[in-house]
Amino acid sequence: MKDHWNTIYTQSSEEKLGWYETDLTPTLYLLEKAELLKEARVLIAGAGSTTLVDELLSQSYTNILAIDISEAALNKLQERIGKESDNVQFIVDDLTNPVMLSEIGLVDLWIDRAVLHFFTEQTDQVTYFNLIRSGIKKGGFTLLAEYNQEGAIKCAGLPVQRYSVEMLQENLGGEFILIDSFDHIFTMPSGDIRPYIYTLFKKQ
Ligand SMILES: C[S@@+](CC[C@H](N)C(=O)[O-])C[C@H]1O[C@@H](n2cnc3c(N)ncnc32)[C@H](O)[C@@H]1O
């Protein structure tokens, strides 16, 4: 997987990636609902070279953690944001076989857009949901945005697990309360569309 993703990020320009976003409205709408302090620890799982980091920095967030299996992706991200990278911790790790992540401490918000849905093996799903559940402070949040039940069956050449709100709730467990959810149609740089489910859960 590491090689797969490193190859993608090495061979493609960021703007051509199928998941490249210029409009972060659905994420920002849910982020506002979490009413976080600017010093809050915001973890972006499978961050890739996401423009969400630039946006959070422009909103004066100072404690961002960008995790990805691909070093190439995080290098691109770090180069792009330049000196602002002091406010971002870059961590290369595998969310389904975490090593570094056990040492980062609890976070206020765990964001996952288009990452969880790549974990099609049940053992990987269980590992990752445990990581989310145990990695968030009490009163903290998780923002999960994945292909919905009408979504595509593949992304980046890999099969995906499509989700509903109920499936996400079941995997997170009763400790997490649904704050909001909605469907969102994402238009890829190619013009194709991808239906997502966006959710925000709060840990009690
Ligand atoms: C479709 S991209 C989404 C990137 C970013 N979340 C966004 O919305 O722009 C999926 C990302 O997940 C990362 N990824 C895939 N499997 C991973 C794993 N097991 N551990 C950590 N990151 C992973 C990939 O390297 C890639 O950056």
The ligand as an SDF file (V2000), in Angstrom:
LIG
                    3D

 27 29  0  0  0  0  0  0  0  0999 V2000
   -8.1520    9.3670   -1.4790 C   0  0  0  0  0  0  0  0  0  0  0  0
   -6.8050    9.9800   -0.5970 S   0  0  0  0  0  0  0  0  0  0  0  0
   -7.5420   11.2310    0.4440 C   0  0  0  0  0  0  0  0  0  0  0  0
   -6.5460   12.2420    0.9300 C   0  0  0  0  0  0  0  0  0  0  0  0
   -7.1280   13.3300    1.8400 C   0  0  0  0  0  0  0  0  0  0  0  0
   -7.7950   12.7640    2.9730 N   0  0  0  0  0  0  0  0  0  0  0  0
   -8.0530   14.2200    1.0770 C   0  0  0  0  0  0  0  0  0  0  0  0
   -9.2570   14.2600    1.3760 O   0  0  0  0  0  0  0  0  0  0  0  0
   -7.5660   14.9240    0.1950 O   0  0  0  0  0  0  0  0  0  0  0  0
   -6.4730    8.6840    0.5610 C   0  0  0  0  0  0  0  0  0  0  0  0
   -5.2560    8.9610    1.4170 C   0  0  0  0  0  0  0  0  0  0  0  0
   -5.1400    7.9390    2.4090 O   0  0  0  0  0  0  0  0  0  0  0  0
   -3.7910    7.5650    2.5310 C   0  0  0  0  0  0  0  0  0  0  0  0
   -3.7930    6.1850    3.0530 N   0  0  0  0  0  0  0  0  0  0  0  0
   -4.2530    5.0760    2.4450 C   0  0  0  0  0  0  0  0  0  0  0  0
   -4.1050    4.0020    3.2280 N   0  0  0  0  0  0  0  0  0  0  0  0
   -3.5240    4.4530    4.3670 C   0  0  0  0  0  0  0  0  0  0  0  0
   -3.1130    3.8110    5.5750 C   0  0  0  0  0  0  0  0  0  0  0  0
   -3.2530    2.4890    5.7510 N   0  0  0  0  0  0  0  0  0  0  0  0
   -2.5660    4.5570    6.5540 N   0  0  0  0  0  0  0  0  0  0  0  0
   -2.4070    5.9170    6.3730 C   0  0  0  0  0  0  0  0  0  0  0  0
   -2.7790    6.5660    5.2650 N   0  0  0  0  0  0  0  0  0  0  0  0
   -3.3330    5.8450    4.2680 C   0  0  0  0  0  0  0  0  0  0  0  0
   -3.2330    7.6960    1.1170 C   0  0  0  0  0  0  0  0  0  0  0  0
   -1.8380    7.8070    1.0690 O   0  0  0  0  0  0  0  0  0  0  0  0
   -3.9550    8.9490    0.6380 C   0  0  0  0  0  0  0  0  0  0  0  0
   -3.2330   10.1050    0.9330 O   0  0  0  0  0  0  0  0  0  0  0  0
  1  2  1  0
  2  3  1  0
  2 10  1  0
  3  4  1  0
  4  5  1  0
  5  6  1  0
  5  7  1  0
  7  8  2  0
  7  9  1  0
 10 11  1  0
 11 12  1  0
 11 26  1  0
 12 13  1  0
 13 14  1  0
 13 24  1  0
 14 15  1  0
 14 23  1  0
 15 16  2  0
 16 17  1  0
 17 18  1  0
 17 23  2  0
 18 19  1  0
 18 20  2  0
 20 21  1  0
 21 22  2  0
 22 23  1  0
 24 25  1  0
 24 26  1  0
 26 27  1  0
M  CHG  2   2   1   9  -1
M  END
$$$$
